Amino acid sequence: MAVDSDEFFEVVGGLVDVTRAEGEQYSSFSVSGKRFGYHWPRTRTVGLKQTVSEQLALVAERPDVFEPQFTSGGFGWVVVHLDGIEVDELTELVFEAWRLSAPESLIAEVPDLAQR
């Protein structure tokens, strides 16, 4: 059931116009200058932008896999423990995080990964 970091990077790599930036303890991911995700290798977690309602639903449903990170600008960021999620579900969440940040012109270029 666990997803490894390489699988996460592969999912992110399938999206358009993604920029990766390296911090001291994490990597961040942006599309057209807007941040949509983080990866912390030490804790084997990722942080993903979601709607507030999705953040609350994920945390309520599986608090062992998801935890709230913060809310900002009407969005709820969620921490995802890679050891507790399957790649298909992670793919949907990464696509949604990217879609929430990408301009409409880019969204039209990428097939909806949630519909796989």
C-alpha positions in Angstrom: 0.0 0.0 0.0 2.9 2.4 0.5 4.1 4.9 -2.1 7.7 5.6 -2.4 9.2 9.1 -3.2 10.1 8.1 -6.7 6.5 7.3 -7.5 5.5 10.7 -6.1 8.1 12.4 -8.3 6.8 10.4 -11.3 3.2 11.6 -10.7 4.4 15.2 -10.4 6.5 14.8 -13.5 3.4 13.9 -15.5 2.0 17.4 -15.0 2.6 20.5 -17.2 4.8 23.5 -16.2 5.9 22.2 -12.8 8.9 23.9 -11.2 10.7 22.1 -8.4 12.6 24.1 -5.8 14.9 22.6 -3.1 14.9 23.7 0.5 17.2 22.6 3.2 14.8 19.8 4.4 12.1 19.7 1.6 11.3 20.1 -2.0 8.5 22.4 -3.2 6.4 22.2 -6.4 4.8 25.1 -8.2 2.9 25.6 -11.4 3.0 29.0 -13.1 4.6 30.4 -9.9 1.9 29.1 -7.6 2.8 26.5 -5.0 0.8 23.3 -4.9 2.9 20.8 -3.1 5.8 19.9 -0.8 7.9 16.7 -0.2 9.7 16.0 3.0 12.0 12.9 2.5 12.9 12.6 6.2 9.3 12.0 7.3 8.1 10.4 4.0 5.3 12.9 3.7 4.0 15.3 1.1 1.9 18.4 1.6 -0.8 19.1 -1.0 -3.1 22.0 -1.6 -6.8 21.0 -1.4 -10.1 22.7 -0.9 -10.9 23.2 2.8 -13.8 20.8 2.6 -11.6 18.1 1.0 -8.9 18.7 3.7 -11.5 18.2 6.4 -13.0 15.1 4.8 -9.6 13.4 4.2 -8.5 14.1 7.8 -11.8 12.9 9.3 -11.8 9.8 7.2 -8.3 8.6 7.7 -6.4 10.6 10.4 -3.6 8.0 10.3 -2.8 8.9 6.7 -3.8 12.6 6.5 -3.4 15.5 8.8 -4.2 19.2 8.4 -1.2 21.3 7.6 -2.7 24.8 7.4 -5.3 26.9 5.6 -4.6 29.9 3.5 -6.5 31.9 0.8 -9.5 29.6 1.1 -7.5 26.4 0.6 -6.7 23.7 3.1 -3.3 22.1 2.9 -3.1 18.4 3.9 -0.1 16.3 4.9 -0.1 12.9 3.3 1.9 10.0 4.9 3.2 8.1 1.9 3.3 4.8 3.9 -0.5 4.8 4.1 -1.7 5.6 0.6 -1.9 3.9 -2.7 -0.4 5.5 -5.8 -3.8 5.9 -7.5 -5.3 7.9 -4.7 -2.1 10.0 -4.4 -2.2 10.6 -8.1 -5.7 12.0 -7.8 -4.7 14.3 -4.9 -1.6 15.6 -6.6 -3.6 16.3 -9.8 -6.2 18.2 -7.7 -3.5 20.2 -6.0 -1.9 21.1 -9.3 -5.3 21.9 -10.9 -6.2 24.3 -8.0 -3.1 26.3 -8.8 -2.7 26.0 -12.6 -4.2 28.5 -15.1 -7.1 27.3 -17.2 -4.9 27.2 -20.4 -2.6 24.5 -18.7 -5.5 22.5 -17.3 -6.8 21.9 -20.8 -3.4 20.4 -21.8 -3.4 17.7 -19.1 -5.9 14.8 -19.0 -7.7 14.5 -15.7 -5.5 12.1 -13.8 -8.4 11.5 -11.4 -10.3 9.8 -14.2 -7.7 7.1 -14.8 
